[in-house]
Amino acid sequence: MTVPVLSIDGPSGVGKGTLAAWLAAHLGWHLLDSGALYRLTALAIQNQRVPLDDELAVAEAAAGLDVVFAPDAATGLQTVFLNQVDVTDAIRTETIGNAASRVAALPTVRAALLDRQRAFRRSPGLVADGRDIGTVVFPDALVKLFLTASAGARAKRRYNQLMIKKNGANLADIEREITERDQRDANRATAPLRPAADAFTLDTTTLTIDQVRERALELLTISLQSID
């Protein structure tokens, strides 16, 4: 049997990463945070002073990323190293997030990272999250989830995260940036953000993380039973 993949797609702030990390740890499967690869590319070109509009140079940086993901066995959360430096927090800033969205719109960059993403598919299974996992990277995924939530709810979540870390934040600015990023991701020519035709769409606006986990596990269990 082909190594099973659970794909989790959707815009930023819907809880993809939290759900994916928990599921990977719970199942004992591998984890792919595809968004981290684009964020790492954005950070790498920032460090190298490569302009965002220099597509070939950005693609070269993406192809040559020296990256290590070190997951915590209990939580599934990953420490991310770029050139042997811990950049786990550095790639989660709003500046890098917005730059990553622009980088992700470049076709040559997406092509450069495609094989790297597919290499994460190893036994016993893979939980992968991103924006085109179920449509482009793993179109044959066993279960495809597409998470959504209102822009206001997602902005509030991000605002709370920043305040916990004692970083300055403006809720209105965050919501505006989220909306702009959604439009950019949904309208890009290559691998636009959209649910796969066979994806289960789950609105997390009013759901607790436990409710989201329960629904995801239910769908995965049903699908695994169907192929036994």
C-alpha positions in Angstrom: 0.0 0.0 0.0 1.2 3.5 -0.8 2.3 5.4 2.3 -0.8 7.2 3.5 -0.9 11.0 3.6 -3.3 13.2 5.6 -3.2 16.7 4.0 -4.4 19.8 5.8 -4.7 22.9 3.7 -6.1 26.4 4.3 -5.1 30.0 4.8 -3.0 31.3 7.7 -4.3 31.3 11.2 -6.9 28.5 10.9 -5.0 26.1 13.1 -3.3 23.9 10.4 0.0 23.7 12.1 -1.3 23.0 15.6 -3.6 20.2 14.3 -0.9 18.7 12.0 1.7 18.6 14.8 -0.7 17.0 17.2 -1.9 14.4 14.7 1.6 13.5 13.7 2.6 12.9 17.3 -0.7 11.1 18.1 -0.3 8.7 15.1 3.4 8.4 15.2 3.6 9.7 11.6 6.0 12.0 10.0 5.2 15.8 9.7 5.6 18.2 6.9 5.1 21.9 7.5 5.3 23.1 3.9 4.7 26.7 4.9 7.9 26.6 6.9 9.9 25.9 3.8 8.5 29.1 2.1 9.2 31.0 5.3 12.7 29.6 5.4 13.2 30.7 1.8 12.0 34.2 2.7 14.4 34.3 5.7 17.3 33.0 3.7 17.0 35.6 0.9 16.5 38.3 3.5 19.8 37.2 5.1 21.5 37.1 1.6 19.9 40.4 0.6 18.3 38.8 -2.4 15.4 40.9 -3.8 12.0 39.3 -3.6 11.4 40.0 -7.3 14.6 38.2 -8.4 12.8 34.9 -9.1 15.8 32.8 -10.3 17.9 33.8 -7.3 15.0 33.1 -4.9 14.5 29.7 -6.5 18.2 29.0 -6.2 18.0 29.8 -2.5 15.0 27.6 -2.0 16.7 24.7 -3.7 19.8 25.0 -1.6 18.2 25.4 1.8 20.3 23.8 4.6 17.4 22.9 6.8 16.8 20.5 9.7 13.4 19.9 11.4 13.7 18.4 14.9 10.3 17.3 16.1 9.4 16.8 19.8 8.2 13.2 20.1 5.5 14.1 22.7 4.0 17.2 21.0 5.1 16.9 17.4 6.1 20.6 17.5 9.3 21.2 15.6 12.5 23.1 16.2 13.7 24.5 12.9 17.3 25.0 12.0 18.6 27.0 9.0 22.4 26.7 8.4 22.6 25.1 11.9 20.9 28.1 13.6 17.6 27.8 15.4 15.2 30.0 13.5 12.0 28.5 14.9 10.8 31.9 16.1 12.5 34.0 13.4 10.4 32.4 10.6 7.1 33.1 12.5 7.2 36.9 12.3 4.6 38.9 10.4 7.4 40.3 8.1 8.6 36.8 7.1 5.1 35.6 6.8 4.2 38.3 4.3 7.5 37.8 2.4 6.8 34.0 2.3 3.4 34.6 0.7 5.1 36.6 -2.1 7.8 34.0 -2.5 5.2 31.3 -2.7 3.6 33.0 -5.7 6.8 32.4 -7.8 6.4 29.3 -10.0 10.1 28.4 -10.1 10.3 28.5 -6.3 7.3 26.2 -6.0 8.9 23.8 -8.5 12.2 24.0 -6.5 10.5 22.9 -3.3 8.1 20.3 -4.7 10.5 17.3 -4.6 11.7 18.3 -1.2 8.2 18.2 0.1 7.3 14.9 -1.5 10.5 13.3 0.1 8.8 13.7 3.5 6.4 10.8 2.5 7.8 7.9 4.5 6.3 4.9 6.3 4.2 4.6 8.4 2.5 7.8 7.2 2.7 11.6 6.7 0.7 14.5 8.1 1.3 17.5 5.8 0.0 21.0 6.1 0.1 23.9 3.7 -1.9 25.6 1.0 -1.6 23.2 -1.9 -0.8 19.9 -0.3 -4.1 18.1 -1.3 -4.2 19.8 -4.8 -0.6 19.7 -6.0 1.9 18.1 -3.6 -0.1 15.0 -2.7 -3.2 14.8 -4.9 -3.6 11.2 -3.9 -3.7 11.9 -0.2 -5.8 9.4 1.8 -7.7 12.2 3.6 -7.8 15.9 2.6 -8.9 18.5 5.1 -9.4 22.2 4.2 -9.6 24.4 7.3 -11.2 27.8 7.2 -12.1 30.5 9.7 -13.2 34.1 9.5 -10.4 36.7 9.0 -11.5 38.4 12.2 -11.1 35.2 14.2 -7.7 34.4 12.7 -6.5 38.0 13.4 -7.6 37.7 17.0 -5.7 34.4 17.4 -2.6 35.9 15.9 -2.9 39.0 18.1 -3.1 36.9 21.2 -0.1 34.9 20.2 1.9 38.1 19.8 0.7 39.5 23.1 1.7 36.3 24.9 5.2 36.7 23.5 5.1 40.4 24.5 5.5 41.6 20.9 3.7 44.7 19.9 0.6 44.2 17.7 -2.3 46.0 16.2 -5.4 43.9 15.7 -6.7 46.0 12.7 -3.3 45.8 10.9 -3.1 42.0 11.5 -6.6 41.5 10.0 -5.7 43.7 7.0 -2.5 41.7 6.4 -4.4 38.4 6.7 -7.0 39.5 4.1 -4.3 40.7 1.7 -2.4 37.5 2.1 -5.6 35.5 1.4 -6.2 37.4 -1.8 -2.6 37.0 -2.9 -2.6 33.2 -2.2 -6.0 32.6 -3.8 -5.2 34.6 -6.9 -1.7 33.4 -7.7 -1.3 31.7 -11.1 0.5 28.7 -9.8 -1.1 26.4 -7.2 -3.7 28.9 -5.9 -5.2 28.4 -2.4 -8.4 26.4 -2.8 -9.8 23.2 -1.5 -9.3 20.0 -3.5 -12.5 18.6 -5.0 -12.5 15.7 -2.6 -11.5 17.6 0.5 -13.5 17.9 3.7 -13.9 21.6 4.6 -14.0 22.4 8.3 -14.7 25.9 9.6 -12.8 26.4 12.8 -14.1 29.8 13.7 -16.1 28.7 16.7 -14.5 25.3 17.3 -12.2 24.3 20.1 -8.9 22.6 19.2 -10.3 19.4 20.8 -13.3 19.5 18.5 -11.1 20.0 15.4 -8.9 17.1 16.5 -11.9 14.8 17.1 -13.3 15.5 13.6 -10.0 15.0 11.9 -9.3 11.7 13.7 -12.8 10.6 12.8 -12.3 11.2 9.1 -8.9 9.6 9.1 -10.1 6.5 10.9 -13.0 6.0 8.5 -10.7 6.3 5.5 -8.1 3.9 7.0 -10.8 1.3 7.7 -12.1 1.6 4.1 -8.7 0.4 2.7 -8.2 -2.5 5.2 
